[in-house]
């Protein structure tokens, strides 16, 4: 078993990939229309005395890159990372292959919280992808002891992500771990505090998977409130003041009335889930899309087994064949660029001060 030190990630062999990198980035004039909800009639205004005029930045050829920030985004769902591939298990080798494939196809990591905030700051021509891990299994984050030194297992998910980030820093380093506390998060009781502190320090996120993993559809509203508040309480005992912003539904089950799982309180602890993640089998709408619903974010199983044509590799192929359906960044976090024919898909109330660019 290979080992990785916390601040000394090692490289590994690059796997063959199945999807080609998107078109090379081109810097030419685009001629798009920028709006802030309404057309701007002052594009040709002559600056008055004392005004500071910024030089015109080089502009992106949106059409050449296929830019579409109303496109769909894959939120990938992982459970176990272990040595034998199964329906809910990804081997370390296959998880590395997943990352290599995504990277070569122009995908870059964003966090779940950034998705909820519409904070997608990626190079032009690239596509966001979100990694989520349910249950807090030991294969997601394992410590090993090397003499007197504590090291991260290079075959656990965190170790693999750190390795890949060291090799490809432009890929990013982001993932959300959905934990429940009835068992031991990540399987090593003596290291729970240290692991959660490490994840927070490195920019990973902690989400809720309830306290004891019941079906929220099968228990009473009061029992559900206790489950959700206790998860936040326990997370904040390890990480004081930590804000748990999203919930991955155990078994994908939810009550018909979602109001009390979106927000509520129990025994003095409040919770507010801005994102509620389903099991699902399809990509999520763009956070700027009229179809985006934070209370029902679909996910895609990162698996090649029993996916019924709706796993990660199936969707990679669909996006390769239908690139207009895929979110492709314009390279500017302050603008949302979409093709003319897709402008009606944008909910301008969700722009939150960003400029809409139609080309």
Protein Blocks (a to p, Z undefined) as FASTA:
>chain_A
ZZddfklccdddddddfbdcddddddddekiacdehiacfklmpccdehiacdddddddd
fklnopafkbccdddddfbdcfbdcfklccfklmmmmmmmmmmnopacddfklmmnopac
ddehiacdddddehiiakloccddehjaccddfkbmklmmmmmmmmmmmnopaddddddf
kbcghhiaklmmmmmmmmmmnopacddebjnopafklpcfklmmmmmmmmmmmmmmmmgh
iacfbdcdehhiacfblmlmmgcceehiacddfbdcdfbjcdcddfkbfkbcfklccddd
ddfehklopafklmmmmmmmmmmlpccdehiakbccddfklmmmpcfklnnopacddZZ
